[in-house]
């Protein structure tokens, strides 16, 4: 940050600036307060309804012990990890990168078509995407109409039989635009001269990719992974609207587990413990990515 | 990489991707404009706008209004709160400023789920399990990101202009209203529409805060419509989806240039 003197018109306007900043200070304060509150709740047996909504008590680390001893949390964590790995990292990140490379420097209709359709998926409200994918993967849906039935098979209820795969694909479909945009910007930041120099020196296109482009855009890759991992790990609406966590617990990711425990079973204390566990895991993943970001070349 | 046309294999692969990405939209349009839609992808059998009429009248129309109120309210509150503080963050130097900026970056990454339970509990205690509560909750969650975004926009306003105005005898208030705000119009618009789209798409908070059907926004309306009915009215749902998605999509294409600036501003420069 460059140092600058306080400008005279600002110096005299201190009270005005303070008053203007007050709502934001207050609201951010509230957010901080809630974060600590979530931590405090997780050591209580608070519930939304009934006696324990009023007469709650401190239960120490019981809620955290329950995370590991009762069925639910660990299974849900496993589903979440699969969902995150396949839809964010394998799907969106790799797909977005490949598309960015394939469309780099291209003009024309195909590029515009791919870009606009990616963007439309991304801009669509979650629930619309959920409806689209529910409808197209149902027994009478698009996938059966155009692929399964013409091939002579009985219609498959994808949404039920392959629920996790379907929500992963839906999320790749919806979210790839972000990675694509970010990687397009990243590839543009690689100077053309560097690539040309490498070509002159006899580097093949594969070598240019692995030795020059990827190392140069590593910060972008890490940033992208950081954001999409956090978003995907805590994603709720698309999955919930498509499957509600079912069938069985097949797609019950942590966000849905948290929702059900807090607002369906009404155990806010246990729900808070789940949310704290989620924060810890997300924080841990973020640290890994941030190290990747900072590490010298 | 220097070639400007696609190799045949690449063109084929890209077309394949395009088909996969587009077919759900084709399905959506075909069903929305077909008054006898049955959920198949086919040319509309009885083309018409009947589905759209259903999707903007009666209960569905009310949900549209609810969504407009929710999204406009959230966006306006977010901009008002963020603009006030972001100017100070941009122009003032004070101890701990870096810490505040990094704190905001961390808060911006805080997953909503992490504070869901306390927010719900606080809203219940304060009697705010209603649209106003949703607006306040979303504003609180928007702030860390919008503060950073807005600060980046104010940083681009040259302070020489403010200096000149000051020399001419303008007060801080006049400088803010006459110079800073007009020059950062684009930034204000981006933040406003960012918050607007976010609230327009929001599902989780209305789901746990909305106590009566009368206050359901479109996200909940669509969710309960395709969740409940046994025999799905595909035509109506498809039209409803288009009506619901249009503002979020339209806003982006209207503001595309400004959005890219905002996109670049995602990172923080201390």
Interface residues (C-beta under 8 A of the other chain):
Chain A: X1 X3 X4 X6 X7 X8 X9 X10 X12 X13 X16 X17 X18 X19 X20 X21 X22 X23 X24 X25 X27 X28 X30 X31 X32 X34 X35 X37 X38 X41 X46 X48 X99 X101 X102 X103 X104 X105 X106 X107 X108 X110 X113 X114 X117 X118 X119 X120 X121 X123 X124 X125 X126 X127 X128 X130 X131 X132 X133 X134 X135 X136 X138 X140 X141 X142 X145 X146 X173 X181 X185 X195 X205 X208 X223 X226 X230 X233 X234 X236 X237 X240 X241 X244 X254 X255 X258 X259 X262 X263 X268 X271 X272 X275 X276 X278 X279 X282 X286
Chain B: X1 X2 X4 X5 X6 X10 X11 X13 X14 X15 X17 X18 X20 X21 X22 X23 X24 X25 X27 X28 X38 X39 X40 X41 X80 X81 X82 X83 X84 X85 X86 X87 X88 X91 X92 X93 X97 X98 X104 X107 X109 X110 X111 X112 X113 X114 X115 X116 X117 X118 X119 X120 X121 X122 X124 X139 X140 X141 X143 X144 X147 X159 X162 X163 X165 X166 X170 X171 X172 X173 X175 X197 X200 X201 X203 X204 X208 X218 X219 X222 X223 X226 X227 X232 X234 X237 X241 X244 X245 X248 X249 X252 X263 X264 X267 X270
